[in-house]
Amino acid sequence: MKVVVFHGSPRKGNTYIATRLFMDGLSQCGEVSYSEFFLPEAIPEFCMGCQLCLSNSHEKCPHSSYIEPIFQEIMDADALVFTTPHYGACSMTGGMKNLLDHLDFLTLTVAPRKEIFNKKAFVLSTGTGSTAAIKPIKKYLKNWGINRVSSIGIRMFIDKWNSMPIRKRRKQEKRLCHAARKFFFMKKKIPYISSIFMYHINRFI
Ligand SMILES: Cc1cc2nc3c(=O)[nH]c(=O)nc-3n(C[C@H](O)[C@H](O)[C@H](O)COP(=O)(O)O)c2cc1C
C-alpha cells in the first residue's frame, strides 16, 4: 500500500507521535511505503486566490513548484493521511488549511478524477479537549470524491504525550493500532451519496 502522509503540526509533538504510532500499526498489517510532507515547509507560500487552478489548470498555480510534486504523490497513492492538532475556533493548523486551499482544484465541482474515487483517507487529530479539526478536513476529502474517509481524535487534557498517565497512554496507543488495522484492511465501498450527487449535478453544470 502506498501512503502519503501530511503532517499538519508545525512541531514534532503529540500529533507527530500519534501519527508514527498509527503508521507503525499500518506497517504491521502488510507492505506499506510512505511519502511524508511536513507543513508548512512543504508549501511555505499562502494560496493567493488567483483561481487559475479552478478556471484553467493546477499547473498554472503560482506555487506549482510546491504543488505539482504533492499532486503527483496523491495521484500515485492508495491512501492519504492528514494529521493536525486542534487550534482554536477554526480548528486545523494554518499549514493544513493552506494545503487544502492549494488543492481545492481536486474538488468534484471543479474536475472529477477517477483516481481519487479509488482512494481512502484517514484524518488524525490531537487536542487538549477538542478534536473538532477532523470534521472540516473530512468534508474537503468527501468533496474530492475520496471513497472512504475515517478518523481518530485524541483528547489529551495535557500538553505533552509523554506526560499522559501510563494507562491512558497505553489506551491511546491501542486505539491507534486498532484504527490502523481497520484502515489497512478497509475495502473500497459504494461512494458517499453526497459524492454521487455532486458528480451528477456538476456533469450538467
Ligand atoms: C495555537 C494553539 C491553539 C490551540 N487551541 C486549542 C483548542 O482550541 N482546543 C484544544 O482542545 N486544544 C488546543 N490547543 C492544544 C493543542 O491542540 C494540543 O496541545 C495538541 O496536542 C498539540 O499538538 P502538537 O504537539 O502536535 O503540536 C491549541 C494549541 C495551540 C498551539
The ligand as a Gaussian input file, in Angstrom:
#p B3LYP/6-31G(d) Opt

LIG

0 1
 C       -2.277000      27.991000      18.880000
 C       -2.890000      26.818000      19.636000
 C       -4.260000      26.766000      19.806000
 C       -4.832000      25.681000      20.476000
 N       -6.191000      25.642000      20.618000
 C       -6.766000      24.572000      21.208000
 C       -8.183000      24.487000      21.343000
 O       -8.925000      25.395000      20.957000
 N       -8.719000      23.362000      21.885000
 C       -7.940000      22.311000      22.288000
 O       -8.504000      21.305000      22.738000
 N       -6.570000      22.354000      22.195000
 C       -5.986000      23.467000      21.681000
 N       -4.621000      23.529000      21.588000
 C       -3.817000      22.438000      22.149000
 C       -3.306000      21.504000      21.069000
 O       -4.311000      21.140000      20.170000
 C       -2.734000      20.230000      21.705000
 O       -1.780000      20.551000      22.679000
 C       -2.108000      19.351000      20.624000
 O       -1.954000      18.063000      21.119000
 C       -0.785000      19.893000      20.134000
 O       -0.322000      19.058000      19.119000
 P        1.212000      19.062000      18.656000
 O        2.029000      18.658000      19.830000
 O        1.268000      18.049000      17.570000
 O        1.531000      20.437000      18.152000
 C       -4.016000      24.634000      20.962000
 C       -2.616000      24.703000      20.786000
 C       -2.059000      25.786000      20.139000
 C       -0.569000      25.848000      19.953000

